[in-house]
Amino acid sequence: MSLLSYARMILWSFFGIRRRAGADQELARVKPGVLIAVGISIAGLFCLLVWTMVNVAVRTFS
């Protein structure tokens, strides 16, 4: 599986709108270590994005 496939699987799980049949097929082929690393990376990027947006909003409106 490619990193893009892992990222797509993680993002679908964040939204919670993945079909069960598709998820079962993908979970049979994943490597847990890569899945955890990609999940932590995406969560970190999301936190960085929120932090940046808050800093921009505070500087703009104060």
Secondary structure, DSSP 8 states (H G I E B T S, - for coil): --HHHHHHHHHHHHHT---HHHHHHHHTT--HHHHHHHHHHHHHHHHHHHHHHHHHHHHHH-
